Amino acid sequence: MSADSPPSTPEHPLLRMLRRRNVLAGLMFIVIAAIGLWESRSYPIGTALRMSTGYVPRLLCWLLMGLGAVVLIQGLLERHAPEPARERSPEDGVVAQLRPVAVVTASLIAFALTLETLGLVLSILVLVAIASLASRDLKMWETLAAAAGLAVLTWAIFILGLGLPIPMWPDW
């Protein structure tokens, strides 16, 4: 230890634990879910067969809270120390950090604009193709598998399950 550097004080274990990403993400999910539950407290819930305006928001909040608890517990059980802060590179600029948010937002807008004309399957392909540009680590087969899985799941939930009149394919 040199004379120029200040003596390092031991970090409190609670602060060290809060520096873990999964702990912070789990806490964030739980707080957002709690706010959603608080805001929807006056909405009528109804039943599973006759859902009212508060049923789905509260269900989603409870699911988000459960997910937050799982992520929080996973973070608390991590054995390794949190990663030390790394030096900032030019790739860490504000534009580079906003790029994934902008790309995912653009993919959702493209999906909304193409659903009626291209149909569900091709619109989901457009959605996933554009959203995949947000990450540099995705492989082509991962992107295609995500698009196929999302198309099948969306078809099963919204067309088969709920009977919504969404076109599957373009009507050319």
C-alpha positions in Angstrom: 0.0 0.0 0.0 1.5 3.3 -1.0 1.3 6.6 0.9 -0.8 8.1 -1.9 -3.7 5.6 -1.7 -6.2 5.9 1.1 -6.5 3.0 3.4 -9.3 0.6 2.2 -12.1 0.2 4.7 -13.8 -3.2 4.8 -17.1 -3.1 3.0 -20.2 -4.0 4.9 -21.6 -7.5 3.8 -25.0 -6.0 3.1 -23.5 -3.4 0.7 -21.5 -6.1 -1.0 -24.6 -8.2 -1.4 -26.6 -5.3 -2.9 -23.9 -4.8 -5.6 -24.9 -8.1 -7.1 -27.0 -7.7 -10.3 -29.5 -10.4 -9.5 -30.2 -9.0 -6.0 -30.9 -5.6 -7.4 -33.0 -6.9 -10.3 -35.0 -9.1 -7.9 -35.6 -6.1 -5.6 -36.6 -3.9 -8.6 -39.2 -6.5 -9.8 -40.6 -6.8 -6.3 -40.9 -3.0 -5.9 -42.5 -2.6 -9.3 -45.0 -5.4 -8.6 -45.8 -3.9 -5.2 -46.5 -0.5 -6.8 -48.7 -2.2 -9.3 -50.6 -4.1 -6.6 -51.1 -0.9 -4.6 -52.3 1.1 -7.6 -54.8 -1.7 -8.6 -56.1 -2.2 -5.1 -59.4 -0.5 -5.9 -60.1 -2.3 -9.2 -62.7 -5.1 -9.1 -61.2 -8.5 -9.6 -64.0 -10.7 -10.6 -63.5 -14.5 -11.1 -61.4 -16.5 -13.6 -64.6 -17.0 -15.7 -65.8 -13.4 -15.4 -62.7 -11.3 -15.2 -63.1 -7.7 -14.2 -60.7 -4.8 -14.8 -58.3 -5.7 -12.0 -57.9 -9.4 -12.7 -55.1 -9.4 -15.2 -53.1 -6.5 -13.8 -53.1 -8.0 -10.3 -52.3 -11.5 -11.7 -49.3 -10.0 -13.6 -48.1 -8.2 -10.6 -48.2 -11.3 -8.5 -46.3 -13.2 -11.2 -43.7 -10.4 -11.4 -43.4 -10.5 -7.6 -42.8 -14.2 -7.7 -40.2 -13.8 -10.5 -38.5 -11.1 -8.5 -38.4 -13.3 -5.4 -36.8 -16.1 -7.5 -34.2 -13.7 -9.0 -33.5 -12.2 -5.6 -33.0 -15.6 -3.9 -30.7 -16.6 -6.8 -28.7 -13.5 -6.3 -28.4 -14.0 -2.5 -27.2 -17.6 -3.1 -24.4 -16.6 -5.5 -21.0 -17.7 -4.1 -18.7 -15.5 -6.2 -18.1 -11.9 -5.4 -19.6 -9.2 -7.6 -17.6 -8.2 -10.6 -15.4 -5.2 -10.0 -16.2 -2.0 -11.9 -14.4 -2.0 -15.2 -12.9 0.9 -17.0 -15.3 2.7 -19.4 -14.7 2.2 -23.1 -16.0 4.2 -26.0 -18.6 1.6 -26.5 -20.1 2.5 -23.1 -21.4 5.9 -24.3 -25.0 7.1 -23.9 -25.8 6.2 -27.5 -24.4 2.7 -27.1 -26.4 2.2 -23.9 -29.7 3.4 -25.5 -29.2 1.4 -28.6 -30.9 -1.8 -27.3 -33.9 0.2 -26.0 -34.3 2.0 -29.3 -34.0 -1.2 -31.3 -36.5 -3.2 -29.2 -38.9 -0.2 -29.3 -38.6 -0.1 -33.1 -39.2 -3.8 -33.3 -42.5 -3.4 -31.4 -43.6 -0.5 -33.6 -42.8 -2.5 -36.7 -44.8 -5.5 -35.3 -47.8 -3.2 -34.7 -47.6 -1.7 -38.1 -47.2 -5.0 -40.0 -49.6 -7.2 -38.1 -52.7 -6.5 -40.3 -50.9 -6.6 -43.6 -48.3 -9.4 -43.1 -50.2 -11.6 -40.7 -49.1 -13.0 -37.3 -46.3 -15.2 -38.5 -44.4 -12.8 -40.7 -44.9 -9.9 -38.3 -43.3 -12.0 -35.5 -40.4 -12.7 -37.8 -40.0 -9.0 -38.4 -40.3 -8.3 -34.7 -37.6 -10.9 -33.7 -35.3 -10.0 -36.6 -35.3 -6.3 -35.7 -35.1 -7.0 -31.9 -32.1 -9.4 -32.5 -30.1 -6.4 -33.6 -30.1 -5.2 -30.0 -27.6 -7.8 -29.1 -24.3 -8.7 -30.8 -24.1 -12.1 -29.3 -27.1 -13.8 -30.9 -26.6 -16.6 -33.4 -28.9 -17.0 -36.4 -30.4 -20.3 -35.2 -31.2 -18.7 -31.8 -33.1 -15.9 -33.5 -35.0 -18.3 -35.8 -35.8 -20.6 -32.8 -37.1 -17.6 -30.8 -39.2 -16.4 -33.8 -40.7 -19.9 -34.3 -41.4 -20.4 -30.6 -43.0 -17.0 -30.2 -45.2 -17.5 -33.3 -46.5 -20.9 -32.1 -47.1 -19.5 -28.6 -48.9 -16.4 -29.8 -51.0 -18.5 -32.2 -51.9 -20.9 -29.4 -52.8 -18.2 -26.9 -54.5 -15.5 -29.0 -56.0 -17.3 -32.0 -56.6 -20.9 -30.7 -57.2 -20.1 -27.0 -58.9 -16.7 -27.1 -60.3 -16.9 -30.6 -59.2 -13.4 -31.6 -59.5 -12.7 -35.3 -55.9 -12.1 -36.1 -54.7 -13.0 -39.6 -52.1 -15.8 -39.6 -50.7 -15.0 -43.1 -50.9 -12.1 -45.5 -54.0 -11.8 -47.6 -52.3 -11.1 -50.9 
